[in-house]
């Protein structure tokens, strides 16, 4: 069991090994026992908890587009470090 009652909840990023084994019973037990979990990064859909997720592909695309516009519109402000 993950919790012995001395914490308010867990903020966690699941290990790749846990995802590969597809065994989330310890998370489910913790939630059933009343300890909330907030997951980020790897977030299985089978766990009923709060999750923080991002769209990495869209975020990267937006960043590249933004930096390209800066480079095209303000080339004199950029300098090599």
Secondary structure, 3 states (H helix, E strand, C coil): CCCCCCCCEEEECCCHHHHHHCCCHHHHHHHHCCCEEEEECCCCCCCCCEEECCCHHHHHHHHHHHHHHHHHHCHHHCCCC
